[in-house]
Amino acid sequence: MGNNALIRNVCVAGHLHHGKTLLLDMLIQDTHLRKPTWNLEKNYRWLDSRIDEQSKQLSIKAAPITLLLQDLRDKHYVFNFIDTPGHPNFLGEVAAGLRVCEGVVLVVDAIEGVMLMT
């Protein structure tokens, strides 16, 4: 982490229920767990730490996480991801996340396509 050229700050944005948190859950599962035992029956939602987020199954606050990922040449990068909410009422959380990041992963549902908050 001493080399700033290897650190990336990325915001994950998109419309409500298009899979932003699920995408980060899959990255967490891939990087942090030794045995890839992804149970499709269980809804993990690692970044939804608040009780109301877990009960409603939607993100209310932007949640950061740091992951160490490598490219095809075995070079490692530190990625600081910010999972932003997709509901229009929490647009301020998305705007704050976008201001501190240098890149965006825009998540679009393949069936619904581009929606209002996309």
VENURRA-V807212 format. One record per residue. N is the residue number from 1. RES is the residue in one small letter. SS is DSSP state (H for helix, E for strand, - for the rest). PHI is phi in radians with two decimals (999 if undefined). Layout:
# VENURRA-V807212
N|RES|SS|PHI ; N|RES|SS|PHI
This chain:
# VENURRA-V807212
1|m|-|999 ; 2|g|-|-1.36 ; 3|n|-|-1.73 ; 4|n|H|-1.15 ; 5|a|H|-1.23 ; 6|l|H|-1.79 ; 7|i|E|-1.92 ; 8|r|E|-2.16 ; 9|n|E|-1.89 ; 10|v|E|-2.23 ; 11|c|E|-1.75 ; 12|v|E|-1.84 ; 13|a|E|-2.24 ; 14|g|E|2.83 ; 15|h|-|-1.33 ; 16|l|-|-1.05 ; 17|h|-|1.08 ; 18|h|-|-1.76 ; 19|g|-|1.86 ; 20|k|H|-1.15 ; 21|t|H|-1.18 ; 22|l|H|-1.12 ; 23|l|H|-1.05 ; 24|l|H|-1.22 ; 25|d|H|-1.05 ; 26|m|H|-1.22 ; 27|l|H|-1.16 ; 28|i|H|-1.11 ; 29|q|H|-1.04 ; 30|d|H|-1.27 ; 31|t|H|-1.66 ; 32|h|H|-1.88 ; 33|l|-|-1.85 ; 34|r|-|-1.18 ; 35|k|-|-1.69 ; 36|p|-|-1.29 ; 37|t|-|-1.89 ; 38|w|-|-1.39 ; 39|n|-|-1.60 ; 40|l|-|-1.23 ; 41|e|-|-1.37 ; 42|k|-|-1.73 ; 43|n|-|-1.74 ; 44|y|-|-1.31 ; 45|r|-|0.86 ; 46|w|-|-1.10 ; 47|l|-|-1.57 ; 48|d|-|-1.58 ; 49|s|-|-1.62 ; 50|r|-|-1.41 ; 51|i|H|-1.12 ; 52|d|H|-1.20 ; 53|e|H|-1.20 ; 54|q|H|-1.23 ; 55|s|H|-1.27 ; 56|k|H|-1.53 ; 57|q|-|0.97 ; 58|l|-|-2.60 ; 59|s|-|-1.38 ; 60|i|-|-1.91 ; 61|k|-|-1.96 ; 62|a|-|-1.20 ; 63|a|E|-2.16 ; 64|p|E|-1.61 ; 65|i|E|-2.64 ; 66|t|E|-1.94 ; 67|l|E|-2.22 ; 68|l|E|-1.74 ; 69|l|E|-2.13 ; 70|q|E|-2.10 ; 71|d|-|-1.64 ; 72|l|-|-1.21 ; 73|r|-|-1.68 ; 74|d|-|1.08 ; 75|k|-|-1.65 ; 76|h|E|-1.68 ; 77|y|E|-2.17 ; 78|v|E|-1.70 ; 79|f|E|-1.88 ; 80|n|E|-1.75 ; 81|f|E|-1.63 ; 82|i|E|-2.12 ; 83|d|E|-1.50 ; 84|t|-|-1.78 ; 85|p|-|-1.28 ; 86|g|-|-1.83 ; 87|h|-|-1.32 ; 88|p|H|-1.06 ; 89|n|H|-1.21 ; 90|f|H|-1.93 ; 91|l|H|-1.10 ; 92|g|H|-1.09 ; 93|e|H|-1.15 ; 94|v|H|-1.19 ; 95|a|H|-1.09 ; 96|a|H|-1.15 ; 97|g|H|-1.15 ; 98|l|H|-1.19 ; 99|r|H|-1.23 ; 100|v|H|-1.67 ; 101|c|-|-1.86 ; 102|e|-|-1.81 ; 103|g|E|-2.67 ; 104|v|E|-2.32 ; 105|v|E|-1.78 ; 106|l|E|-1.63 ; 107|v|E|-1.71 ; 108|v|-|-2.19 ; 109|d|-|-1.19 ; 110|a|-|-1.18 ; 111|i|-|-1.51 ; 112|e|-|-1.36 ; 113|g|-|1.34 ; 114|v|-|-1.28 ; 115|m|-|-2.04 ; 116|l|-|-0.99 ; 117|m|-|-1.47 ; 118|t|-|-1.26
